[in-house]
Amino acid sequence: ELRSVKVNGEDWAHHEVKEASLVLSDLPAEFELEIITKIDPEANTALEGLYKSGGAFCTQCEAEGFRRITYYLDRPDVLAKYTTKVIADKATYPYLLSNGNRIAQGEAENGRHWVQWQDPHPKPAYLFALVAGDFDVLRDKYTTMSGRNVDLEIFVDKGNLDR
């Protein structure tokens, strides 16, 4: 369900929804596009796009699953940088993961929390990923050849850490 379309931060009235596509018109040569949609991942039984599996929300965007999340030119030659804000109940979904670097996080109302991720590398939509759930975590550290320390975390379903 389309909630809003913005071009360069302004509401954009020059759009039309046609079946499973969104047609934009009168666009400037260069622009930043923001599309807000509402989806129901718990009702998604196709296991493509964003869906619920067990107690976790997760994505499967290859090959064409991203179009189940939002309107997009879902082709491998269309590259974009993604900024994703995930908001969920903290007790049920303590881990909120997506592509890129965690740039912000905080507490929200009613026992919820949020994490914002920003991926600095342009990529096709089929590489977009999001997971929210309660997992066991294997943690380690790695030092690169240049001496930079990197924290490693591997998330697994509860009870499967030893596998």
Secondary structure, 3 states (H helix, E strand, C coil): CEEEEEECCEECCCEEEECCEEEECCCCCCCCEEEEECCCHHHCCCCCEEEEECCEEEEECCCCHHHHCCCCCCCCCCCECCEEEEEEECCCCCEEEECCEEEEEEECCCCEEEEEEECCCCECHHHCCEEEECEEEEEEEEECCCCCEEEEEEEEECCCCCC
